[in-house]
Amino acid sequence: MEISHILNELGEDRSLYFNAVSPPIMQTSNFVFDTFEDIRKAFEDEDSAYLYSRGKNPTIEILRKKLAALDEAEDALVFNSGASAIFCSVLANVKTGDHIISVDKPYSWAWRMFDNMLPRFGVETTYIDGTKIENFENALRPETKVIYLESPNSNTFELQDLEAISKLAKSRGIVTIVDNSYSSPIHQKPLALGIDLSLQSATKYLGGHSDTVAGVLTGRKDMLQKIFNEQLLNNGSGISPFNAWLILRGLRTLPVRLAHITKTTEKVIAFLKTHPKIDRVIFPFDNDFPQLDLAKKQMSGACGLFTIVLKTDSYNRIEKFTYGLNHFLVAVSWGGHESLILPQAAAIGPENFDPIIERHRMARVYVGLEDADYLIADLRQALEIL
C-alpha cells in the first residue's frame, strides 16, 4: 500500500463528517444505541462497536488503521503513552512462573517493570547483550515466554538481529516484542522480519510536534484483540480522541520531516566527526558504527538521534558547553521540531563523574527541523568552551 494513500486517505470517509478535509475530533465519552440487539453486541465485543471511548472511538479508529498499514500489520492499538504499550504487551504474554529475556539496559520504564513490578507476581527477567544471537540461545529456559528487544536502543544504539531472533523464538513458541521507537515504521518494519509485536512511542516521530504523549502497538489481530480486551480496557490506558487527532496531524508530514532531519543529521555529524573536542560519534548509519552491516540490512535509514563523546575531563565544562548552546534545548525525548541535547553527566552528578568512563562524557543529541548551518554554528561556538 502506498504511503501517500495511508497517510492521506486510508480510514477516512469524508461523507461521514460533512466532507471536512480533516477528520473531526469525536470528543465524546458515550454513544447511543437504536436497539437492544446493538447494545448486546457491543457488550460482547467492545472492539466491534462504538460503546465507550475508553475503548473504541471514530477518531482513534482512523489512526489505528493508518498505524497498522504503516507497520504492515493486521491491527494496531494506541495507548496513552509508550510505557503503557510496553506494559500491556508484556503483561498479556506472561503469567506466574514465566521467564523473560530482555536486552541489557532497556528503556527505564521497561526496566522498572521487569525489576520492580513483575517479580511481585513471580515473573523473572534475564538481561543479556543482545548483539549476539548465542546470548539469547544461552539464556533460554523451558519457562521463557517473551523476548524483549530494542533495536536500536536510544542511547548507544546497539541492534539485535531481528530476523534471526524471531526464528529462534518461533522454534520455541516464544513471543517477541521490539521497541521500534528509534526507527519508526518509515525506517524499519520489524513484523516483516518475523517479530510478533512492534511497539513505539508515538510521542516521538509519529506525533512530531512535542505536544502529545502516546504509544503504539502493532501485530496480529488475535494478539491485539486479547490485549485490547484484557489489558487496555481494564487499566484504562487507551489514548484520548484529542491526542489521537494530534497524532493523525503529525502523520501527514512524517516522511517529509524525516527526510529533512536525515539530511541535516548527516551534515551535523560530518562536522562533529572532524572537531578536535569530539572523541567519537555513535550513530547506526555511520561508517565507524560496529553494527553498520546489520543496520543497513534491517533498516532503510536512520535519522535525528545520535550520541557524541566529549573530549574533556571536566564535569563543569560539560555543563557549560551544554548551556552554552543557544539552539539545542536540554530535555529528554526526541522526534519533534526542536533540536535537543541530554548529557549523561547530568544524571551522574559531579561527585560521581569519572572522565575515564566514556559513558560519563556522552551526550545524546537530537537534530530537529532547523537548518544544518544554523545548528553547526551553534555547536561550533559552544564547543569552544571545552
FIVEXTI-773930 format. One record per residue (C-alpha): residue number from 1; residue in three letters; z, y, x. Coordinates in steps of 0.05 Angstrom, whole numbers. Layout:
SITE num residu      z      y      x
SITE NUM    ala      Z      Y      X
...
% end
This chain:
SITE num residu      z      y      x
SITE   1    met      0      0      0
SITE   2    glu    -20     68     28
SITE   3    ile     39    111     49
SITE   4    ser      9    172     15
SITE   5    his      9    134    -50
SITE   6    ile     81    111    -40
SITE   7    leu    108    180    -24
SITE   8    asn     69    220    -76
SITE   9    glu     53    174   -134
SITE  10    leu     89    107   -136
SITE  11    gly    140    102   -192
SITE  12    glu    122    169   -222
SITE  13    asp     96    175   -293
SITE  14    arg     90    249   -308
SITE  15    ser     73    236   -381
SITE  16    leu    146    216   -390
SITE  17    tyr    173    283   -366
SITE  18    phe    128    338   -394
SITE  19    asn     75    329   -339
SITE  20    ala    121    361   -288
SITE  21    val     95    354   -217
SITE  22    ser    165    339   -190
SITE  23    pro    206    286   -227
SITE  24    pro    267    315   -262
SITE  25    ile    339    300   -244
SITE  26    met    364    257   -301
SITE  27    gln    435    284   -294
SITE  28    thr    466    241   -348
SITE  29    ser    522    191   -347
SITE  30    asn    503    155   -410
SITE  31    phe    443    130   -450
SITE  32    val    431    120   -525
SITE  33    phe    411     53   -557
SITE  34    asp    369     43   -620
SITE  35    thr    391    -28   -637
SITE  36    phe    447    -78   -626
SITE  37    glu    397   -123   -591
SITE  38    asp    382    -69   -539
SITE  39    ile    456    -58   -526
SITE  40    arg    469   -133   -518
SITE  41    lys    412   -140   -467
SITE  42    ala    437    -80   -428
SITE  43    phe    507   -110   -424
SITE  44    glu    478   -176   -400
SITE  45    asp    437   -144   -344
SITE  46    glu    451    -71   -326
SITE  47    asp    392    -70   -278
SITE  48    ser    344    -85   -336
SITE  49    ala    361    -24   -379
SITE  50    tyr    390     45   -376
SITE  51    leu    462     37   -396
SITE  52    tyr    505     79   -350
SITE  53    ser    484    119   -288
SITE  54    arg    535     85   -245
SITE  55    gly    482     30   -241
SITE  56    lys    412     47   -266
SITE  57    asn    383    116   -276
SITE  58    pro    310    140   -282
SITE  59    thr    312    187   -222
SITE  60    ile    344    133   -179
SITE  61    glu    293     82   -203
SITE  62    ile    235    124   -176
SITE  63    leu    270    127   -109
SITE  64    arg    284     53   -108
SITE  65    lys    211     36   -119
SITE  66    lys    188     82    -63
SITE  67    leu    240     57    -13
SITE  68    ala    224    -16    -28
SITE  69    ala    150     -3    -17
SITE  70    leu    163     34     49
SITE  71    asp    201    -26     76
SITE  72    glu    151    -77     46
SITE  73    ala    209   -105      7
SITE  74    glu    216   -135    -63
SITE  75    asp    271    -87    -82
SITE  76    ala    316    -31    -57
SITE  77    leu    386     -7    -73
SITE  78    val    410     63    -59
SITE  79    phe    483     78    -43
SITE  80    asn    526    140    -37
SITE  81    ser    529    131     39
SITE  82    gly    503     88     95
SITE  83    ala    574     60    103
SITE  84    ser    571     35     31
SITE  85    ala    505     -1     45
SITE  86    ile    536    -35    106
SITE  87    phe    599    -55     68
SITE  88    cys    563    -83      7
SITE  89    ser    510   -121     46
SITE  90    val    562   -157     89
SITE  91    leu    614   -168     34
SITE  92    ala    562   -201    -11
SITE  93    asn    549   -254     41
SITE  94    val    617   -276     66
SITE  95    lys    680   -309     39
SITE  96    thr    747   -332     67
SITE  97    gly    738   -375    129
SITE  98    asp    669   -348    146
SITE  99    his    646   -321    214
SITE 100    ile    602   -262    231
SITE 101    ile    564   -248    296
SITE 102    ser    554   -174    309
SITE 103    val    522   -135    365
SITE 104    asp    573   -103    411
SITE 105    lys    598    -33    394
SITE 106    pro    565    -26    326
SITE 107    tyr    567     37    284
SITE 108    ser    640     59    277
SITE 109    trp    648     42    203
SITE 110    ala    616    -26    212
SITE 111    trp    664    -39    269
SITE 112    arg    724    -17    227
SITE 113    met    703    -63    171
SITE 114    phe    696   -122    219
SITE 115    asp    761   -109    256
SITE 116    asn    808    -77    204
SITE 117    met    786   -100    135
SITE 118    leu    752   -168    136
SITE 119    pro    806   -203    177
SITE 120    arg    855   -190    120
SITE 121    phe    811   -236     78
SITE 122    gly    802   -290    131
SITE 123    val    734   -269    159
SITE 124    glu    726   -266    234
SITE 125    thr    675   -228    276
SITE 126    thr    649   -243    346
SITE 127    tyr    616   -186    385
SITE 128    ile    560   -201    434
SITE 129    asp    509   -167    479
SITE 130    gly    450   -171    431
SITE 131    thr    396   -161    484
SITE 132    lys    394   -236    500
SITE 133    ile    378   -289    448
SITE 134    glu    421   -340    484
SITE 135    asn    483   -298    469
SITE 136    phe    470   -309    394
SITE 137    glu    460   -383    405
SITE 138    asn    525   -389    445
SITE 139    ala    565   -351    392
SITE 140    leu    542   -394    333
SITE 141    arg    594   -434    295
SITE 142    pro    587   -481    235
SITE 143    glu    621   -426    194
SITE 144    thr    575   -370    217
SITE 145    lys    545   -338    155
SITE 146    val    520   -269    177
SITE 147    ile    487   -239    239
SITE 148    tyr    494   -163    241
SITE 149    leu    445   -122    283
SITE 150    glu    429    -50    302
SITE 151    ser    361    -44    334
SITE 152    pro    360      5    367
SITE 153    asn    432     29    364
SITE 154    ser    443    104    362
SITE 155    asn    476    117    429
SITE 156    thr    445     77    486
SITE 157    phe    390     46    443
SITE 158    glu    395    -27    461
SITE 159    leu    348    -70    420
SITE 160    gln    351   -141    394
SITE 161    asp    290   -187    387
SITE 162    leu    288   -186    311
SITE 163    glu    236   -240    303
SITE 164    ala    270   -289    350
SITE 165    ile    338   -277    319
SITE 166    ser    312   -284    248
SITE 167    lys    281   -352    266
SITE 168    leu    346   -376    296
SITE 169    ala    385   -352    235
SITE 170    lys    338   -384    185
SITE 171    ser    344   -451    220
SITE 172    arg    419   -448    207
SITE 173    gly    418   -416    138
SITE 174    ile    449   -352    164
SITE 175    val    436   -284    133
SITE 176    thr    410   -230    180
SITE 177    ile    425   -156    168
SITE 178    val    398    -99    211
SITE 179    asp    415    -25    213
SITE 180    asn    346      7    217
SITE 181    ser    371     80    214
SITE 182    tyr    343     98    283
SITE 183    ser    271     79    268
SITE 184    ser    264     88    192
SITE 185    pro    210     49    156
SITE 186    ile    158     92    189
SITE 187    his    171     63    259
SITE 188    gln    199     -6    245
SITE 189    lys    195    -57    188
SITE 190    pro    250   -109    200
SITE 191    leu    234   -150    138
SITE 192    ala    164   -164    164
SITE 193    leu    197   -193    226
SITE 194    gly    238   -242    184
SITE 195    ile    303   -203    175
SITE 196    asp    336   -214    107
SITE 197    leu    367   -146     93
SITE 198    ser    348    -79    124
SITE 199    leu    395    -20    116
SITE 200    gln    393     51    137
SITE 201    ser    428    117    130
SITE 202    ala    383    158     83
SITE 203    thr    424    218    107
SITE 204    lys    381    217    169
SITE 205    tyr    304    219    169
SITE 206    leu    294    200     96
SITE 207    gly    332    260     69
SITE 208    gly    312    303    128
SITE 209    his    348    367    108
SITE 210    ser    421    353    126
SITE 211    asp    443    367     55
SITE 212    thr    458    298     26
SITE 213    val    492    233     44
SITE 214    ala    462    166     23
SITE 215    gly    448     95     44
SITE 216    val    391     46     31
SITE 217    leu    388    -30     29
SITE 218    thr    323    -68     21
SITE 219    gly    306   -142     17
SITE 220    arg    291   -199    -31
SITE 221    lys    301   -186   -105
SITE 222    asp    351   -243   -115
SITE 223    met    395   -220    -57
SITE 224    leu    396   -148    -80
SITE 225    gln    408   -168   -153
SITE 226    lys    472   -203   -131
SITE 227    ile    494   -142    -91
SITE 228    phe    478    -96   -150
SITE 229    asn    519   -138   -199
SITE 230    glu    578   -157   -154
SITE 231    gln    587   -100   -104
SITE 232    leu    550    -36   -125
SITE 233    leu    574    -37   -197
SITE 234    asn    644    -60   -181
SITE 235    asn    661    -10   -127
SITE 236    gly    621     48   -156
SITE 237    ser    582     60    -93
SITE 238    gly    514     78   -124
SITE 239    ile    481    144   -109
SITE 240    ser    483    202   -158
SITE 241    pro    419    225   -193
SITE 242    phe    421    293   -158
SITE 243    asn    427    262    -89
SITE 244    ala    371    213   -106
SITE 245    trp    328    272   -123
SITE 246    leu    343    304    -56
SITE 247    ile    321    241    -20
SITE 248    leu    257    240    -62
SITE 249    arg    244    311    -39
SITE 250    gly    255    291     33
SITE 251    leu    207    232     29
SITE 252    arg    149    277     11
SITE 253    thr    147    305     83
SITE 254    leu    174    244    121
SITE 255    pro    111    226    161
SITE 256    val     96    299    178
SITE 257    arg    166    313    201
SITE 258    leu    170    250    244
SITE 259    ala    102    265    276
SITE 260    his    123    335    295
SITE 261    ile    191    312    321
SITE 262    thr    157    257    362
SITE 263    lys    111    307    398
SITE 264    thr    168    355    411
SITE 265    thr    214    300    437
SITE 266    glu    161    277    487
SITE 267    lys    157    348    516
SITE 268    val    232    358    518
SITE 269    ile    243    290    553
SITE 270    ala    188    305    603
SITE 271    phe    225    369    622
SITE 272    leu    293    337    626
SITE 273    lys    269    279    670
SITE 274    thr    249    328    724
SITE 275    his    312    371    721
SITE 276    pro    360    364    781
SITE 277    lys    421    365    736
SITE 278    ile    399    304    695
SITE 279    asp    415    236    724
SITE 280    arg    373    199    673
SITE 281    val    346    199    602
SITE 282    ile    356    139    556
SITE 283    phe    301    133    503
SITE 284    pro    268     69    476
SITE 285    phe    197     91    490
SITE 286    asp    210    120    559
SITE 287    asn    174     84    616
SITE 288    asp    241     72    651
SITE 289    phe    274     41    590
SITE 290    pro    293    -32    607
SITE 291    gln    270    -60    540
SITE 292    leu    206    -19    534
SITE 293    asp    162    -80    522
SITE 294    leu    206   -104    464
SITE 295    ala    209    -33    436
SITE 296    lys    133    -29    434
SITE 297    lys    128    -99    406
SITE 298    gln    171    -87    344
SITE 299    met    170    -11    336
SITE 300    ser    109     32    324
SITE 301    gly    144     93    353
SITE 302    ala    209    128    369
SITE 303    cys    228    200    358
SITE 304    gly    281    252    359
SITE 305    leu    344    217    385
SITE 306    phe    358    203    458
SITE 307    thr    415    207    509
SITE 308    ile    420    246    574
SITE 309    val    467    231    632
SITE 310    leu    490    296    662
SITE 311    lys    497    303    738
SITE 312    thr    566    334    744
SITE 313    asp    638    314    759
SITE 314    ser    669    367    714
SITE 315    tyr    693    359    643
SITE 316    asn    697    435    635
SITE 317    arg    625    445    658
SITE 318    ile    601    394    607
SITE 319    glu    637    433    553
SITE 320    lys    610    500    579
SITE 321    phe    539    470    581
SITE 322    thr    546    445    510
SITE 323    tyr    568    512    482
SITE 324    gly    520    549    527
SITE 325    leu    464    522    484
SITE 326    asn    441    572    433
SITE 327    his    395    528    391
SITE 328    phe    429    460    392
SITE 329    leu    487    451    344
SITE 330    val    546    410    365
SITE 331    ala    551    359    309
SITE 332    val    544    285    290
SITE 333    ser    486    253    253
SITE 334    trp    412    267    263
SITE 335    gly    346    267    225
SITE 336    gly    350    337    196
SITE 337    his    312    401    211
SITE 338    glu    362    425    263
SITE 339    ser    370    403    336
SITE 340    leu    438    374    355
SITE 341    ile    479    352    415
SITE 342    leu    541    308    419
SITE 343    pro    572    296    488
SITE 344    gln    614    233    498
SITE 345    ala    665    275    535
SITE 346    ala    685    309    471
SITE 347    ala    713    244    444
SITE 348    ile    744    223    510
SITE 349    gly    786    285    526
SITE 350    pro    798    318    594
SITE 351    glu    857    273    611
SITE 352    asn    815    210    607
SITE 353    phe    750    238    635
SITE 354    asp    723    200    695
SITE 355    pro    656    222    723
SITE 356    ile    646    155    757
SITE 357    ile    640    124    689
SITE 358    glu    569    141    668
SITE 359    arg    585    139    594
SITE 360    his    633    198    603
SITE 361    arg    575    241    626
SITE 362    met    529    222    569
SITE 363    ala    507    270    515
SITE 364    arg    466    248    455
SITE 365    val    410    297    438
SITE 366    tyr    372    303    373
SITE 367    val    307    342    371
SITE 368    gly    294    375    304
SITE 369    leu    236    415    277
SITE 370    glu    239    473    325
SITE 371    asp    183    485    375
SITE 372    ala    186    448    441
SITE 373    asp    183    510    485
SITE 374    tyr    239    542    445
SITE 375    leu    285    482    458
SITE 376    ile    264    473    530
SITE 377    ala    280    545    547
SITE 378    asp    349    537    515
SITE 379    leu    363    473    554
SITE 380    arg    340    505    619
SITE 381    gln    387    564    614
SITE 382    ala    446    521    593
SITE 383    leu    436    471    649
SITE 384    glu    445    527    699
SITE 385    ile    519    523    682
SITE 386    leu    522    454    715
% end
